[in-house]
Amino acid sequence: MYVNATVDHQKSAVNHAVANTDTPASARTHRPFPAVPWLDTAIVGAGIGGCLLAYRLARHRERAGEFRPEQVGLFERTHRVGGRLWSVPMGDGLHADLGAMRLHRGLRQVLGVVQEAGLTSDLVPFDFGRPENPVHVRGTSLRQRHLTDAARLPYDLADGERGLSPGDLVLRAADTLVPGFGELRRSHHEALEQGDARRAARSAAEFRSRSAQVALKGVPLREMTYPEVLRTALGAEAVALLHDTGGYDIVAGGESAAEQLGILFRTPPHAEYVTLRHGMQSLPLALCDRFTAAGGTLRPGHRLLRVDRATPGDPGQAAPDGTASPSPTRYRLTFALEDPEGRATGQHVHIHARTVVLALPQGPLLRLDQDGLPFTPRLRADLAAVEAVPAHKLFLLYRTAWWERLGMTRGRATTDLPLRQLWYGGTCPPPGPARRDGPALLLAAYPSGPATRTWDAVRGRPGAMAEYAHRLLARMHGLPHLEAPLSALVQDWNAAPHDGAWHVWRPGYDPDVVGPRVRTPLSGEAVHIVSDCWTADPGSVEGVVADAEAVLGEHLGCGRPPSPRVPTTR
């Protein structure tokens, strides 16, 4: 079997291991460095948050006639824009989203940014579940339309649970835990659709109030994990059904029950999912292109080591031409330079700025020198309020779309096999009408959480991972002689320099309290953190956009410009 698998993540892992040794911080960062230009704002991290910040600052100041190329700098460790939005071309118009791959129509802030970036016409439907798609659990092959047929299910459900779909079982649990959950959720989204912000806010506040009053055996809901509360609201077989057919781990996960229910509350009851035709990475790329077109500079290969307060006499107190800076810079950032292969070059630079925004997730923040800014004991505790979730994605490119012969065209299938989730046709529909022949892409395996442990034996061996997945696919679909794939693409979000695919809140923390503290961790300092991690929707594009919008509006003086209502694409 011939497999051509990506090794980008392996190169990054080698560099990460070299760059983050136990070398003392003083040896890494306290040495003479050449002077470099001062900046008004230094943004570290060219994911969706950093690109939005850079573009919006450039646009705001350009409109005011104040923007100069040297005022805003966007720095990125890798030589790629997008962060955890990563779309890889697979030929013939096919793209594979290694990271985030979908939005729903309830994510209004993200859709506003899509429109702002000129990509609304690229939004296309993203098929989630389809009745004809398979579910393979406990050795039984079903179709999704069979999940309400208790006679077909290999699960011994309780009387009140038989005949309910997995989605209905989740809502039953939510209503049991938070009385009136379903009605409040329906009212909330109905109000949003009608543009009734007050009614939407009232229903959301009532949901939070009722959630805060819930205690199970004397333990507040906020102090419990989602698996714990599910086991109190549903029978063991119903919980197993949700785990096996849902694609994500809900048995051993440690996420906060209150925040998981909050995410469910904010998701529309009948969510319409969409994606970008050329992959989700096209959004940060479009924003970055607009930033650089305005004269801004993207500086790849810059790995931030530390942030310090600037001292009088620092070279950064002068402008690039040697004249005095309009006002003293406040901060000095120390970077190590890396080449396109992710290898340390041995060079370091200092950047001076009056404002610093760290558009970084948990892991890269914790790898900064902790004796620099903005670290305090409180910030370290706040950063630990979330935990990273491991995940793998494995795409296989086949000579033909063999699944169409079995009645499947697009959308998701789930299984309790180590594949866990697979998506027919990949994640980004190619332009033009559906093709009946030619290469076809399959997101063949998407394990997350504890399910990734099954793959540890073949971790770091893309060819072996592809062969294993292919065997499981053949078994799941009853095709013992399934033709081998042409190529494979693997991404392990656990491998360095990444620490996980997304994050979840640990029990006991309140995003409404922790989030604002993380955004501005030092009172009186112009050092901010922008990330999805410490928002109400960690792991979502909406979360990081909301965080960026908050910093832009509250601290940088350029909130989101008004725009017309985003049209619906069906």
N, C-alpha and C positions, 0 to 999 in steps of 0.2 A: 504494500500500500504506500503510495507516494503522498507525503504530506509536506507542504511548505508553510511552516508556522512562524509567526512573528517572534522576534527575540528582543524587541525594544524594551520590554519590562525586565529582561534578564540583564541587559546592559545597565539599566538604571539601578538595579539591585547591586551590581558590582561597585558602581560608583558610590552608592549610598554607604556600603560597608567601609569603603576606603575613607570617605569624607567624614564619617561620624564615628571615628575611633575615640578612644579615651584620652586623646591628647588634651592637656589642660587648656582651658579657654584662653589663658594669657598667652600661651605659645601660638595659638591659632590666630588671635585677633589683635594682640597688643604689640605692634611692630610698626616701623615707619612705612607709610603708604604715600603714593603720589596724590596730589591735590586733584579734585575733579569738580565739575560745575555744581553750583547750588541749585536747589529746586524750591519751588513754592510747595509742591505736594509730591511726595514719593509714594507710589502704590506698589506693593510687593505681592505678586501673585497674579498671573494673567489667565485666571479662570473667568467664569461668567461675571462674578462680582467685581474683580479687578478691572475687567474690560468695560463694564458698565460705568464704573466710577471714572475711569480715564476718559471715556467718550463724553460723559455728561459734563465733566469739568471743562473739557476742551470746548464743547458746544456752548456752554454757559458763558465762558470768558471770551470766546470768539464773537458771540453776539454782542457782548458788551464792549468789544474792541480792545480787550485787555490781554488776549491770549498770545503768548510767545512760546515757541517750541521748547524753550528751556524751563518753562514753568512747571510742567507735569511730566514725570517719568514713570513708566510702567516697567517693572522688573519681574523676570520670570526665571526660575531655576533651569527649567528644561529649554529646549529649542522648539517648543510647540505651544500654541495658544489653545486654551480650552479647559485645562484642569481635568475634572472628572466628566467633562463633556468631550468625548473623543470618538470621532467618526472616521473610519478607515475605508477608502475606496477598495472595492473587490472586483472591479472590472465590469464592463457591460452595464454601467449605470447603477450597479449595486453598491450599497454602503453598509457597513457594520458598525453599530453603535456599541462601543465597548463599555461606555458608562451610561448615564441617564439616556432614556430612549423614548419618553412619551410625556405629554402634558394632558390635562383635561381642561375643559372649557370653564371650569370654576376658578382657574388660576389666573385671575384678571390682571395682576401686576406683571406676570411673565408675558402674557399675551399683549399687554401694552408695550413692553420692550421689544417683542417680536415685530410689532407694527412700527415702532420707532426705528428699528434697524432695517426696515424695508423688506421684511420677509413674510408678511402676511399671506401673500400669494403662494408661498411655498408650504403652507400648512396643508397637510393631507390627513385623511382618516387613519387612525391606528386601531386595528382590530384587536380586541382583547379576548373575550371568550366568544366562541361560536358554538352553536348547538351540536354541530357535526364533529367537532374536534374531540380527540380521544382523552380519556382519563384511565390510567393504568395503575391500579392499587390492589395490594394484597393478592397479586397474581391474576386479577380479573381485569379484562379489558371492557371499558364502557365508552359511551359518548357523553358529552356534557349534558345533553338533554335527558340522560338517564339519572342524573343526580337527585332528582326528586322522587324516583321510583324505589321505594324502600325494599321491594322484592328483589331488585337487581343488585342492591348495594351489599357488599360483604361486611357490613357493620350492623351490630345489634343495637339500634337506636331506641331510646325511651319513647313511650307512647306519644308524648307531646312534641317529639322531635322528628318523628317519621313524616315523610312527605315534604319536609322543608329543604330548600336548596342550601348550600353552604353559606351564601350571602344572607339568607333568611335566618339561619342559625346564629350568625354573628349579631344580627339585629335583635334577635330574641334575647341573646346574652346581654346586649347593651341596654335593652329596656328593663331587664331584670335588675341590672346593676344600678342604672340611673333611670328611675321611673319617668316615663314620658319622653325618653330619648328620641324615639322615632318621630314623634309629632313635632318636637322642638327642631329637629334636624330638617324635616320637611318645611316647616314654617320659615326657618332661617334661609334656606336656599330659594324658596318661593319669593321671599322679600328681596333677596339679592337680584333675582331675575327681573323683578318689577322696579328696581332702583329705589326701594324703600330702605334706606340705610338705618333709620331709627328702629324699625321693626326688626331688621336683621340683627342689630346690636342688642336689642332687648332679648331676643331668643338666645343669642350667644351668651349673654350675661346670665340668663336663667339656667342654661346648661352648666355653666361654670359653678353657679351657686349650688345646684343640686349635686353636682359631682363632689364638691367640697364637703357636703354633708354625709356622704356615703362612707360607712365603715363596716368592715366584715370581721366579725369576732373581735371587735374593738380596735381593729387596725384601719386607719384612714386609707381610702382608695389611693391617694397619692403615694403612700408608702409601700404599695404592693406592685408586683410585676403583673404583666398582662396574662401570662400563663396561669398564675395563681388565681386570678379572678375568673378566668374562663372556667376553671375546674369547679368553681363554686356555683356557676350559673348554668353549666351544661353537664351532661353525662360524659363519662370517660370515652365512650365510643364516638360521641359527637365531636369531642375535642380532637380525637384521632382522625376523624373524617376531615375536619377543617385543616389539620396539619398536612395530611397526605394529599389532599386535592387542591390546596391553596397555593402550593409552590414555595411558601416561606415557612420558616420554623416558628411554630407557636407553642412548642412544648418545653423547650429548654431556654428560650430567649429571656433576657433580663431587662427588657424595656419597661418603662413606667406604664402602669395600667391607665392612669389618668390621661397621659399624653397620647397613648395609642387610641383611646376613645375620642380624644380631641381631634386627632387626624381623621378618624372616621366621621365625626360630626361635620368637619369642614369639607369633606368630599361629597359632591352632589349625589343624591340617591340614584340617579340614572346618568352617571357621568359620561360625557362624550369625550373620547380620547383622540388626540391628534399628535402628529409628529412633524418634523421638518423633512421635506423630500430628500434633501442631500445630507441628512444627519443633524443631530442636535448641536454638534460642534459648529455648524454654520452660523449659529447665533453669536457666540463670542467672537468668531472670526469677523463677522460683519461689523460688530461694535469696534473691534480693534482696528479694522481697516478705516473706519470713519475717524477714529482717533489719530491714526498716523497721517491720514489725508489732511487733517487740520494742522499738521506740523508736529504732533506729539511723537515721542520716541519710545519704541518698544526695545527693551534691552534684555535679550535672552541670555542664558548661560550665567545668570547672576544668582548664586545661592546666598541668601541672607544668613549671616552668622550672629549679628547682634545689633541692637539699637542703643545709643547713648545720647545723653545731653551734650550738645556742642559747648565748647569752652571758648572764652575770648581768645582771639588770635588764631583759631583754627583756619586752615586755608579756605574752608568753605564759607567764611564770612565775606569773601570777595566774589564778584561775578566772574564769568569765564574770561572776560577781557581785562581782568585785573582791577576794575573799578569796584567801589564799595557796593555791597548788596543793598537793595532798597531798605531792608530791615534785617536785623541779625537772624541768621538761621538758628533753629533751636535744637536740631537733632543731627547726629552723625550715624549713618548706617554703614556697616562693614559687610562687604560681600566677598565671597570666594568665587572665582570664575571657573566655569566648566565648559568643555568643548561639546560639539553636537552629539558625541557618543556618551556624554554624561561623565566624562573623566575630569578630575580636578587638574587644572593647568598649573597650579602653584602660584597663580597671581591673585592679588587681592586689591580691592579698591574701596575708597570711602566716598559716600555720597552725603551731601548736606542738604537738609530740607527744613522748612518751617512747619510742615504738617506731614505726618506719616500715617498711612493706612495699610495695615497688614491684612490682606485679603487671602487668608490662609486657613485651612482646617486644623483640627486638633494636633495631629502628629507633627507637621512642620513647625507649628508654634512651640510645641514642647521641646523640639530639638534646637531652638535658639538658645544662646547663652543665657542662663537664668539669672545671672547677676546684672544683666542689662535691662533696659526698659522693654515692655511695661510691666515687668513681673513683680508681683507682691504675693504674700501668702494667700490673700483672698482670691486673686486672679487664678493662682494655681488650683485652688479648690474649685473655682467655677469652671475651669477648663476640664476638670475631672468629672463634671456633672453629666457628661455624655460618654458613651462607649462606642467604639468602631465595630461595624459588622463586616465580617469577611465575606467575599463573594468571588466566584470565578465566572467568566463567560467564555464559551467555546463556540465559535462559528465554524460550520463546515460548508464548503462549496461543492455541490454535486453537479454531475453532468446534466441532469434533468431534475425537474421537480417531481420526484417519484411519489411524493405524498398525495399529489392530485389524483393519482389512480385509485387512492383509497378514499377519496371524497373530501379531502381537506385542501383548502386554498391558502388561507391566511389565519393569523391569530394563534392563541396559546393552547398548548396541551400540558397537562400536569401528570406527575407520577410520583410514587414513593420510591422508585428506583433512584440511584444517585444523580441522574440527570435533573430531577426535580421539576424544571420548567423547560419547555422548548417552544420556539416560535417559528411557524412555517412562513417561508418567504423572508426571513430575517426581520429587521427592525425598521428599515427605511424603504418604502415602496418605490421602485424605480419609476422614472417618468414614462408616460405613454401607456398604452393599453397592456393588459396582462399578456405575457408571452407563453405560448404553448410548448416551446422547446428552448434549448439553450441553457447555459449554466444557471443554477438556482441556489439561493443561499438559505441556510437553516441555522437559527440560533439553537444549537443542538443540546446544550447543557447550560443551566444557569443555577447552580447550587449556591446557597448562602447560609450564613450562620454555621451551626454544627455540621450541616450537610457537606461542607467543604472538606471535612476531615477524611471522608471516604477517598478523596482524591490525593491525599498526602503521599501515597505510594508512588504516584506518577508526577508529582509536583516538580516543575522545572523541566519536564520532558514533554514538550508539546506534541511530538509524534505519538508517544504512548498515550497521552490524554485523548488525542483524536481517535486512535484505534479503540480505546476503551469505550468512548462515547458511541462510536459507530456500532460496536457489538451490542450495546444496550438499546440503541435505536432499533436495530434489526429485531431484537427480542421483543421490545415493546409493541412493534407494528406487525409482528408475525412474518417477517421477511428474512429468513435465514440466509438467503443468497443476495442480499442487498449489495449493489455495486458500491465499491469504496469511493470516498470523496476525492475530489481533485486536489483540494488544499484545505488548510485549516488556519484559523486565527484564534489565538489564546490570549486572554488577559486575566491575570491573577491579581486582584486588588488587595491581596494580603502581602504581596511581594514589595519590598522596599523599592522606591522611596514612598510607596503608599502604605497606609495603615488600615485600610478598609474601604469598602465601596460607599458606605453611608454611615450615619451615626444615629443612635437612639438615646433618649433620655433615661438616665438611671432613676429608680424610684426615689422619692423624697425631694425632688427639685422642681421649682416652678419657673418655666421659661419667662414669664412676665417679670420675674424678679432678677433672674440670672442674666437674661439676654441683654438688657440695658447696661448692666455692670460690665459685661464682656465688651460691648461696643466701645465704651469709654472707660477703661479700667483705672485711669489715674485722673483724679479731679484736677482741673487747671492745666492739663497737658493736652497737646494736639496730637495724640497718638491713639488711633482707633483700630478696632478689629472688626472685619466684615467676614461673615461665614454663615453657611446654612446651619452649622453644628448646634448653635445655641439659640435657635429660633423655635417657634411652635411646630415647624415642619422640617426637622432635620433630615438631611438626605434629599431634599427637593430643590429644584431650581427656583420655585416660588420663595422658599426660605431665604436663599442667599440674595435674591432680588429685593425682597422686603428689607433685609438687613442693610443692603447698599442704599436703598432709598431712604432709610432712616438716617444714616450717617450723612448722606448728601443734603437732606432737608434740615436736619437738626444741627449739624456742625460745619458743613462746607458751603452753606448758603445757596444751594442750587437744587431745589426739589424737582420732582418730575414735572415737565412742562405739560400743559393741558393738551389732550389729543381727542379726536372723535372716537366714538364707541367702536370697539373692534368687531368687524363683521364676523358672522358665523359661517364656517365652511362645512358643508355637509357632503 
